[in-house]
Amino acid sequence: MAELAFDCVDVRPQRYSTAPTLVFRLRIAEVNAAPVHAIALRVQIRIEPQRRSYDEQEAELLTSLFGDRSRWGETLKPMQFATASVMVPSFTGSGEVDVEVPCTYDLEVAAGKYFHALRDGVIPMILLFSGTVFATSEQGFWVQQIPWHQEATYRLPVRVWGELMNTYFPNEAWLRVTRETVDAMLRYKSANAIPTWDEAIRTLLVEAGEVAP
């Protein structure tokens, strides 16, 4: 039976894709150097926000996600980021494979809110592995499930996330609003001859005293 060890060696932005995508480079080793025919691999990726510190600006932006900072001992819990699948080709000893993970900048999604709030440092992640191993031996062909305890950690630099989003949405972020709000904003833009959505929202924030003119 195979005895596997997993490691995440790199994460990079996918520069040419229809949607923002991070590419996780995994190294998979068979501890006894036994040949592996293929692996149908599933990867669950979680963010572990409790494993890093936050400055005051970051903490302010994270209030909507985790509540007041005094409660973070209870509210800073691991959150789901993504689930992906990949077929790992044959290898002996060890092999590497890329796992493509589509990403969203939707600020209604918890992970999107979390990433948007960070200015520097790293994003602590844990990768949980499952799936099926296919191999051959002198006794013939055999199949094995990957044990649930298989995991790896990775500290994703915040700059990599920023690079990804700046590639697809340079200096932009996405908000989801109701149709009624869109209609009201359209009427406001038209009545005040405001050319863009960004300028319309900024004008309202200036009137509310939230930003400087």
Residue pairs with C-beta under 8 A, 6 or more apart in sequence:
1 142
1 144
2 30
2 34
2 36
2 133
2 135
2 144
3 30
3 31
3 32
4 28
4 29
4 30
4 31
4 133
4 146
4 150
5 28
5 29
5 31
6 26
6 27
6 28
6 29
6 127
6 129
6 150
6 151
6 152
7 26
7 27
7 28
7 29
7 152
8 24
8 25
8 26
8 27
8 125
8 127
8 152
8 153
8 154
9 25
9 26
9 27
9 96
10 24
10 25
11 22
11 23
11 24
11 25
11 154
11 156
11 160
12 22
12 23
12 25
12 160
13 20
13 21
13 22
13 23
13 160
13 163
13 164
13 167
14 20
14 21
14 22
14 23
14 100
14 164
15 167
17 100
19 102
19 103
19 168
20 102
20 103
20 104
20 105
20 164
20 165
20 167
20 168
20 169
21 100
21 101
21 102
21 103
21 164
22 100
22 101
22 103
22 160
22 161
22 164
23 98
23 99
23 100
23 101
24 43
24 45
24 84
24 98
24 99
24 100
24 101
24 127
24 154
25 96
25 97
25 98
25 99
26 43
26 96
26 97
26 98
26 99
26 127
26 152
27 94
27 95
27 96
28 36
28 39
28 41
28 88
28 91
28 94
28 95
28 96
28 97
29 93
29 94
30 36
30 91
30 92
30 93
30 94
33 92
33 93
34 92
34 135
34 137
35 90
35 91
35 92
35 135
35 136
36 88
36 90
36 91
36 92
36 95
36 133
36 134
36 135
37 90
37 134
37 135
37 136
37 141
38 87
38 88
38 89
38 90
38 133
38 134
39 87
39 88
39 131
39 132
39 133
39 134
39 146
40 85
40 87
40 88
40 131
40 132
40 134
41 85
41 86
41 87
41 88
41 97
41 99
41 129
41 130
41 131
41 146
42 83
42 84
42 85
42 129
42 130
42 131
43 83
43 84
43 85
43 86
43 99
43 127
43 128
43 129
44 80
44 82
44 83
44 127
44 128
44 129
44 130
45 80
45 81
45 82
45 83
45 84
45 101
45 125
45 126
45 127
45 128
46 78
46 79
46 80
46 81
46 125
46 126
46 128
47 78
47 79
47 80
47 81
47 111
47 114
47 123
47 124
47 125
48 78
48 124
48 125
48 126
49 66
49 76
49 77
49 78
49 79
49 114
49 124
50 72
50 76
50 77
50 78
51 124
52 121
52 122
52 123
52 124
53 121
54 62
55 119
57 119
58 117
58 118
58 119
59 69
61 116
61 117
62 113
62 114
62 117
63 69
64 113
65 110
65 113
65 114
65 117
66 72
66 75
66 76
67 75
78 126
79 110
79 111
79 114
80 110
80 111
81 101
81 111
81 125
82 101
82 102
82 103
82 111
84 99
84 100
84 101
85 131
86 97
86 98
86 99
86 100
88 95
88 97
89 95
89 97
103 164
104 111
104 112
105 112
105 115
105 116
105 165
105 168
105 169
105 173
105 174
106 112
106 174
106 176
107 113
107 116
107 173
107 174
107 175
107 176
108 175
108 176
114 123
115 123
115 158
115 161
116 173
118 158
118 161
119 158
120 158
120 159
121 157
121 158
122 155
122 156
122 157
122 158
123 155
123 156
123 157
123 158
123 161
124 153
124 155
125 153
125 154
125 155
125 156
126 151
126 152
126 153
126 154
127 151
127 152
127 153
127 154
128 148
128 150
128 151
129 146
129 150
129 151
129 152
130 145
130 146
130 148
130 150
131 145
131 146
132 143
132 144
132 145
132 146
133 143
133 144
133 145
133 146
134 141
134 142
134 143
135 141
135 142
135 144
136 142
177 185
185 197
185 200
185 201
188 194
188 200
188 204
189 195
189 197
189 200
192 200
192 203
194 200
194 203
202 211
205 211
206 212
206 213
